[in-house]
């Protein structure tokens, strides 16, 4: 695959993706080590614990473009008494709360974009039928974009991606704009294994190619 940056990713600056600690949930004990085909938990899914060294490699397609992207947890950082996961994506760092809410994208020590408050792509515990709403604003140098988003948990689905076959939970994000997302969270990899999204007329897809978990205590 060609390693290029898709236009939708530049416009989004980082997430889906992809962050103050508003509504941050506490982490539970780590799930079983990753492995394709392991059934998802029967009960509600709690927020996973990320560790420095966790790494995800995705294939993406958008119109006639395609490529790969790698996300890696490189640090845990406390800012103003709030803890963040620091995730490297290319030459930028993305800040996520412990509940995996996206907060900001930083490049060379400068904030390029942020979501105020952090955007809750997940509301833990994940249970089929759960719904939540988000009102906030996406701030970047080009201006401010208000968000009025609605999220819902559809339910469990088996997903086949290049990394293997996973039991996942499908979630949906709807907006008042021409943006929408469907994404599949798999507890085996502590993140999404597939993501279908639209930004205006541009549709894109991400599929997990590889997941490498940092060592966990036995």
ABEGO torsion letter per residue (X at the ends): XBBBBBAAAAAAGGBBOXXXABGBBBBBBBBBBBBBGBBBBABBBBBBBBBBGBBBBBBBBBEABBEBBBBBBABBBBBGGBBBBBBBBEABBBBBBAAGBBABBBBGGBBABBBOBBBBABBOBBBBGBBBBBBBBBBBAAEBBBBBBBBBBAEBBBBBBAAEBBBBBBBBBBBABABBBBBBBBAAAGBBABBBBBBEABBBBBBBABBBBBBBBX
